[in-house]
Amino acid sequence: MKKYVHFFMLALLLAGMALTLPFFHSCEELYDDVLRVHIRANSDSAADQSLKLAVRDRVLSECSRYYADCADKDDALAVTRAVLPQIKKAAEQEVRAHGCTYPVRAELARMRFDTRYYEDFTMPAGEYDALRLTIGEGEGQNWWCVMYPSLCVGACAQSEMQERLDDGEYSVVTADRLDLRFKLVEVFEDIRAWFCG
């Protein structure tokens, strides 16, 4: 009897995965079409968390003009590489303006993100290219969003999302946050990360 229960559970899991293949495919495309941003605070103190948000605001403001003419993520990556010193400098200026002396590290990285739920959209778990800023020790709570297309800036996010993402990608990011497919993607990405080391 136990053997049949395991077989049934495996069959159910495989059926669920088969039904969500288009969703998985759209997630894979999404990983290749967006540039995330990840800001790591120095610590969890109230002052360091506040500083992280000030750096976030400064960097988003600074970068909005850089990405205005980008046609796709490849353009956004090229622009980011070219202006990485300016992004770092802007972040450092914001840190100094708040009376702190923390160093700031700015880099482009390929990194794993968990599923993130935002007010108007959801980003599925997976490996994304990201602009990563580390303030000081980088041991505090982090802040994540999508740098390109610019989904972190409120009202314009919805229209830019529709303009820059294909229909499948758009349906992924606007899916209901209770959608079981997000959990399946997360489990799949965890298994893939485990196998890939």
C-alpha positions as CSV (number, residue, x, y, z in Angstrom):
1,M,0.0,0.0,0.0
2,K,2.8,2.4,0.9
3,K,4.4,1.8,-2.5
4,Y,1.1,3.0,-4.2
5,V,1.0,6.1,-2.1
6,H,4.6,7.0,-3.1
7,F,3.7,6.2,-6.8
8,F,0.6,8.4,-6.6
9,M,2.5,11.3,-5.0
10,L,5.2,11.1,-7.7
11,A,2.5,10.9,-10.4
12,L,0.7,13.9,-9.0
13,L,4.0,15.9,-8.8
14,L,4.9,15.0,-12.4
15,A,1.4,15.9,-13.6
16,G,1.6,19.2,-11.8
17,M,5.0,19.9,-13.4
18,A,3.7,19.0,-16.9
19,L,0.7,21.3,-16.5
20,T,3.0,24.2,-15.5
21,L,5.6,23.7,-18.3
22,P,4.6,26.9,-20.1
23,F,4.9,28.8,-16.8
24,F,8.4,27.3,-16.3
25,H,9.3,28.3,-19.8
26,S,8.2,31.9,-19.2
27,C,10.1,32.0,-16.0
28,E,13.3,30.9,-17.8
29,E,12.7,33.7,-20.4
30,L,12.2,36.1,-17.5
31,Y,15.5,35.2,-16.0
32,D,17.2,36.2,-19.3
33,D,15.2,39.4,-19.8
34,V,15.4,41.3,-16.5
35,L,18.2,42.8,-14.5
36,R,17.6,42.7,-10.7
37,V,19.0,45.0,-8.1
38,H,20.2,43.7,-4.6
39,I,21.2,46.1,-1.9
40,R,22.8,44.7,1.2
41,A,22.8,46.8,4.3
42,N,25.7,47.0,6.7
43,S,23.6,45.7,9.6
44,D,20.1,45.4,10.9
45,S,20.3,48.5,13.1
46,A,17.6,51.1,12.4
47,A,20.2,53.6,11.2
48,D,21.8,51.1,8.8
49,Q,18.4,50.0,7.4
50,S,17.4,53.6,6.9
51,L,20.7,54.2,5.2
52,K,20.1,51.2,2.9
53,L,16.8,52.8,1.8
54,A,18.4,56.2,1.2
55,V,21.1,54.5,-1.0
56,R,18.3,52.6,-2.8
57,D,16.4,55.9,-3.6
58,R,19.6,57.5,-4.8
59,V,20.7,54.6,-7.0
60,L,17.2,54.2,-8.5
61,S,17.1,57.9,-9.3
62,E,20.6,57.8,-10.7
63,C,19.9,54.7,-12.9
64,S,16.5,55.7,-14.2
65,R,18.2,58.0,-16.7
66,Y,20.8,55.4,-17.7
67,Y,18.3,52.8,-18.8
68,A,15.9,55.2,-20.6
69,D,17.2,54.3,-24.0
70,C,17.9,50.6,-23.5
71,A,16.1,48.3,-25.9
72,D,16.7,45.1,-23.9
73,K,18.6,43.5,-21.0
74,D,21.8,43.2,-23.0
75,D,21.8,47.0,-23.5
76,A,21.0,47.4,-19.8
77,L,24.0,45.1,-18.8
78,A,26.3,47.0,-21.1
79,V,25.2,50.4,-19.7
80,T,25.5,49.1,-16.2
81,R,29.1,47.9,-16.8
82,A,29.9,51.3,-18.3
83,V,28.4,53.3,-15.4
84,L,29.2,51.0,-12.5
85,P,31.8,53.5,-11.2
86,Q,29.2,56.3,-11.2
87,I,26.6,54.1,-9.5
88,K,29.2,53.2,-6.8
89,K,30.1,56.9,-6.4
90,A,26.4,57.9,-6.1
91,A,25.9,55.2,-3.4
92,E,29.1,56.3,-1.6
93,Q,28.0,60.0,-1.7
94,E,24.7,59.0,-0.1
95,V,26.5,57.1,2.6
96,R,28.7,60.1,3.4
97,A,25.7,62.5,3.3
98,H,24.3,60.4,6.2
99,G,27.5,60.8,8.2
100,C,28.7,57.3,7.7
101,T,32.1,56.1,6.5
102,Y,31.1,52.6,5.3
103,P,32.7,51.4,2.0
104,V,30.4,50.5,-0.8
105,R,31.0,47.7,-3.2
106,A,29.1,47.7,-6.6
107,E,29.2,44.7,-8.9
108,L,27.3,42.8,-11.5
109,A,26.6,39.3,-10.4
110,R,24.6,36.2,-11.4
111,M,22.7,35.3,-8.2
112,R,19.8,33.2,-6.9
113,F,16.7,35.0,-5.7
114,D,13.8,33.5,-3.8
115,T,10.2,34.3,-5.0
116,R,9.6,37.9,-4.2
117,Y,6.1,39.4,-3.9
118,Y,5.7,43.1,-4.5
119,E,2.6,45.2,-4.5
120,D,1.7,44.8,-8.1
121,F,3.9,42.0,-9.3
122,T,5.7,38.8,-8.4
123,M,9.2,37.7,-9.4
124,P,9.7,33.9,-9.4
125,A,12.6,32.2,-7.7
126,G,15.6,31.6,-10.0
127,E,19.0,32.8,-11.1
128,Y,19.1,36.4,-12.4
129,D,21.8,38.9,-13.4
130,A,21.8,41.6,-10.7
131,L,23.4,44.9,-9.8
132,R,24.6,44.2,-6.3
133,L,25.5,46.9,-3.9
134,T,27.0,46.0,-0.5
135,I,27.2,48.7,2.1
136,G,29.9,48.2,4.8
137,E,29.8,44.6,6.1
138,G,26.7,43.7,4.1
139,E,25.3,41.7,7.0
140,G,21.9,43.4,7.4
141,Q,18.5,42.8,5.8
142,N,18.6,43.2,2.1
143,W,16.4,45.0,-0.5
144,W,15.6,43.5,-3.9
145,C,13.7,44.7,-6.9
146,V,14.0,44.8,-10.7
147,M,16.3,47.4,-12.2
148,Y,15.5,46.8,-15.8
149,P,12.8,47.1,-16.9
150,S,12.3,49.6,-14.1
151,L,9.7,47.9,-12.0
152,C,10.8,49.5,-8.7
153,V,9.3,52.9,-9.3
154,G,5.6,52.7,-8.8
155,A,3.0,53.8,-11.4
156,C,5.2,53.6,-14.4
157,A,6.1,50.0,-13.5
158,Q,2.9,48.5,-14.9
159,S,3.1,50.1,-18.4
160,E,6.9,49.5,-18.7
161,M,6.4,45.9,-17.6
162,Q,3.8,45.4,-20.4
163,E,6.0,47.1,-22.9
164,R,9.2,45.3,-22.1
165,L,8.1,41.7,-21.3
166,D,6.4,39.2,-23.7
167,D,2.9,37.9,-22.9
168,G,4.2,34.8,-21.1
169,E,6.6,36.8,-18.9
170,Y,4.0,39.4,-18.2
171,S,1.5,36.7,-17.1
172,V,4.2,35.2,-14.7
173,V,4.9,38.5,-13.0
174,T,1.2,39.5,-12.7
175,A,0.0,36.0,-11.6
176,D,-1.8,35.9,-8.3
177,R,0.6,35.5,-5.4
178,L,-1.2,32.4,-4.2
179,D,-0.5,30.7,-7.5
180,L,0.9,27.2,-6.7
181,R,3.1,27.4,-9.7
182,F,5.4,29.9,-7.9
183,K,6.0,27.2,-5.2
184,L,6.7,24.6,-7.9
185,V,9.2,26.9,-9.6
186,E,10.9,27.5,-6.2
187,V,11.1,23.8,-5.5
188,F,12.4,23.1,-9.1
189,E,15.0,25.9,-8.7
190,D,16.1,24.6,-5.3
191,I,16.6,21.1,-6.8
192,R,18.5,22.6,-9.7
193,A,20.7,24.6,-7.4
194,W,21.4,21.5,-5.3
195,F,22.4,19.5,-8.4
196,C,24.5,22.3,-9.8
197,G,26.3,22.9,-6.5
